[in-house]
Amino acid sequence: MKDFVKLVKKNKKVSIVIGIILIVIILFFLLKGWMFPDISKSLYGNRLEGIEDVPIEEKQVTELKNKIKDNSFVKNVDYRLQGRLVNVEVEVSKDADKEKVKELANVLTETFTNEQKKYYDLQIFISSSDYSSNVIGYKHKSSESFAWTSN
């Protein structure tokens, strides 16, 4: 122990630097849990409880895409489930009628069951290459109809 004390007294500057580095490392690990979120926990917390009771089947997704693609003005359809939010992206042709385009939202409400409509929020993004028919429709799980953006 005496040798260690002699070594520290002999190299005071190096000992101070090492001591400061050790303190910073200890403080980092102590504050890490407070500063950074715990990545082992779910991103959605407990908001997705019961999602396994109301699954969206693959055949429903296929049926939804096929019903939307049956319209002559539809070019492409993409589907994405993100937590409790169903996102459907539809690309339509330039000459598509805006009112007919908005009727595509009815396909969503027809495809899903009442239980699914009460659990999931539905959102439809409709876009065209010339931006003439770009609208977004959103239906909250407690709403009866879609709310639309104005273009």
matplotlib code that plots the C-alpha trace (Angstrom):
import matplotlib.pyplot as plt

x = [0.0, 2.9, 4.3, 0.9, 0.8, 4.4, 3.5, 0.4, 2.4, 5.2, 2.7, 0.1, -1.0, -1.5, -3.3, -5.7, -6.5, -7.1, -9.3, -11.4, -11.8, -13.0, -15.5, -16.9, -17.3, -19.0, -21.4, -22.1, -23.3, -25.3, -27.1, -27.4, -30.6, -32.1, -30.9, -31.4, -34.7, -34.7, -34.6, -35.7, -39.2, -41.9, -42.0, -45.7, -45.8, -49.1, -51.1, -51.1, -52.7, -55.3, -53.9, -53.6, -57.4, -58.1, -55.7, -55.8, -55.6, -53.4, -56.4, -58.1, -55.1, -55.1, -58.8, -58.4, -55.6, -57.6, -60.8, -58.9, -56.9, -60.2, -60.7, -59.4, -57.8, -55.6, -52.0, -50.5, -51.6, -49.4, -50.5, -48.7, -49.8, -48.0, -49.2, -52.9, -52.8, -53.6, -52.0, -53.0, -51.2, -52.9, -51.4, -53.9, -53.7, -53.7, -57.2, -58.8, -62.0, -61.5, -64.9, -64.3, -60.9, -62.4, -64.8, -61.8, -62.0, -65.3, -63.4, -61.4, -64.6, -66.1, -63.1, -62.5, -64.9, -66.7, -64.4, -61.3, -62.8, -63.3, -59.7, -57.6, -57.4, -57.6, -55.7, -55.6, -53.0, -54.1, -51.6, -51.2, -48.1, -49.4, -50.5, -54.1, -55.6, -53.4, -55.6, -55.4, -58.3, -58.3, -60.8, -60.3, -61.5, -64.4, -65.5, -68.1, -66.6, -63.3, -62.0, -60.3, -57.6, -58.5, -56.5]
y = [0.0, 2.4, 1.7, 2.7, 5.9, 6.8, 6.1, 8.3, 11.2, 10.8, 11.0, 13.5, 14.8, 11.3, 10.2, 13.1, 12.5, 8.8, 9.7, 12.1, 9.5, 6.9, 9.3, 10.2, 6.5, 5.8, 8.8, 7.7, 4.3, 5.7, 8.2, 5.9, 4.3, 7.7, 9.4, 6.6, 4.6, 0.9, -0.7, -4.1, -2.6, -2.4, 0.6, 0.9, 0.2, -1.5, 0.2, -3.0, -5.2, -7.3, -7.0, -10.8, -11.0, -8.9, -10.0, -8.9, -12.0, -12.1, -13.0, -9.8, -7.8, -9.6, -9.0, -5.3, -4.9, -6.7, -4.7, -1.4, -2.6, -3.5, 0.2, 1.3, 4.5, 2.7, 2.0, 0.6, -0.3, -0.8, -1.9, -1.5, -2.3, -0.1, -0.9, -0.1, 1.9, 0.4, 2.4, 1.9, 3.8, 4.1, 5.5, 6.7, 7.9, 11.6, 11.7, 10.1, 11.8, 13.1, 11.9, 8.4, 8.3, 9.1, 6.2, 3.9, 4.4, 2.5, -0.6, -0.4, -0.3, -3.1, -5.4, -5.2, -6.6, -4.4, -5.7, -4.7, -1.3, -0.7, -1.6, -0.2, 3.3, 3.3, 5.7, 5.9, 7.9, 8.6, 10.2, 10.8, 11.7, 15.3, 15.9, 16.6, 13.8, 13.9, 13.4, 11.6, 10.0, 9.1, 7.1, 6.9, 3.6, 5.5, 7.4, 6.3, 8.0, 9.2, 12.7, 14.1, 16.6, 19.5, 19.8]
z = [0.0, 0.7, -2.7, -4.3, -2.3, -3.3, -7.0, -6.8, -5.1, -7.7, -10.7, -9.4, -12.8, -14.3, -11.1, -11.3, -14.9, -14.3, -11.3, -13.3, -16.1, -13.6, -12.1, -15.5, -16.4, -13.2, -13.6, -17.2, -16.1, -13.2, -15.5, -18.5, -17.3, -16.7, -19.9, -22.4, -22.9, -22.1, -25.5, -24.1, -23.5, -26.1, -28.3, -27.8, -24.0, -23.2, -26.0, -28.0, -25.4, -27.0, -30.5, -30.7, -30.1, -33.2, -35.9, -39.5, -41.6, -44.7, -46.9, -45.8, -46.9, -50.2, -50.6, -49.8, -52.3, -55.0, -54.5, -54.7, -57.8, -59.5, -60.2, -63.6, -62.2, -59.6, -60.4, -57.2, -53.7, -50.6, -47.1, -43.8, -40.3, -37.7, -34.2, -34.2, -37.4, -40.7, -43.5, -47.1, -49.9, -53.2, -56.4, -58.9, -62.5, -63.3, -64.7, -61.6, -60.3, -56.8, -55.5, -57.0, -55.4, -51.9, -52.3, -52.1, -48.3, -48.4, -49.4, -46.1, -44.0, -46.0, -45.8, -42.1, -39.4, -36.9, -34.2, -36.2, -37.1, -33.3, -32.5, -35.4, -36.8, -40.6, -42.8, -46.6, -48.6, -52.1, -54.5, -58.2, -60.2, -61.0, -57.5, -58.6, -56.4, -53.4, -50.3, -47.0, -45.2, -41.6, -39.5, -35.8, -34.2, -32.5, -35.6, -38.1, -41.2, -42.6, -42.2, -45.3, -46.0, -48.2, -51.4]

ax = plt.figure().add_subplot(projection="3d")
ax.plot(x, y, z, "-o")
ax.set_aspect("equal")
plt.show()
